[in-house]
Amino acid sequence: MNSIRGWINRWQTRGLAGLYEEHYSGCPTKLSPLVAERLRQITEAQGGTAHQIMQRIEEQHMLLMVVPDTVARWLKKMGFSYKRYRTSLKKRDAREVERFRQQLEVLC
């Protein structure tokens, strides 16, 4: 009920402008400028998954108290993107495909 009461109070005091969402700062970032620069250098030089990049930074005695998803989010804010690796599908044998189609025609 507090949020509804807050909306009513803001409507009564400021009108329509009072209903717009205000800026919320949230928690301060855990990414120091030194770690951010090192993160950028390692990613540009070697690439890899967020977990691998995190391990490389920690090997250099820079402790990160975050999960790999946070590192991935930082990298995205820096303009990096990643591509998931997939195993390729097996190529179909044309004879097997034709045999399967014939079996379907017989059943239908």
C-alpha positions, -999 to +999 in steps of 0.1 A: +000+000+000+029+024+005+037+026-032+001+035-040+000+061-012+033+075-026+017+078-061-013+096-047+009+120-027+031+127-057+000+133-078-015+157-053+017+177-048+033+177-083+006+166-107+014+144-137+051+152-134+051+135-100+041+101-115+073+098-136+099+075-123+127+091-105+164+082-109+176+055-085+213+052-081+215+016-069+247+001-055+280+016-065+299-004-091+325-029-080+345-022-111+375+000-104+392+019-132+423-003-129+403-036-132+382-021-160+413-013-181+428-047-174+395-063-183+395-044-216+431-054-224+427-091-217+394-093-237+410-075-267+441-097-266+428-131-258+390-131-258+371-160-243+341-165-220+334-142-191+345-170-167+379-174-186+385-137-186+377-136-149+402-163-142+429-145-162+424-114-141+425-133-109+458-150-120+472-115-120+463-111-084+433-089-090+405-104-069+371-100-084+342-105-059+316-110-086+300-137-107+308-143-144+274-128-154+285-095-138+318-096-159+297-103-190+275-072-182+306-050-177+320-062-211+287-055-228+288-019-213+323-016-228+310-024-262+321-061-264+298-088-276+302-125-277+292-154-299+282-187-285+300-217-299+278-244-313+287-278-326+276-280-362+248-303-372+256-335-391+251-332-428+222-353-441+227-381-465+204-374-495+196-411-499+184-414-463+163-383-467+147-397-498+141-431-482+124-413-452+102-393-475+091-424-493+082-441-460+061-410-450+043-411-483+034-448-478+020-440-443+000-410-454 
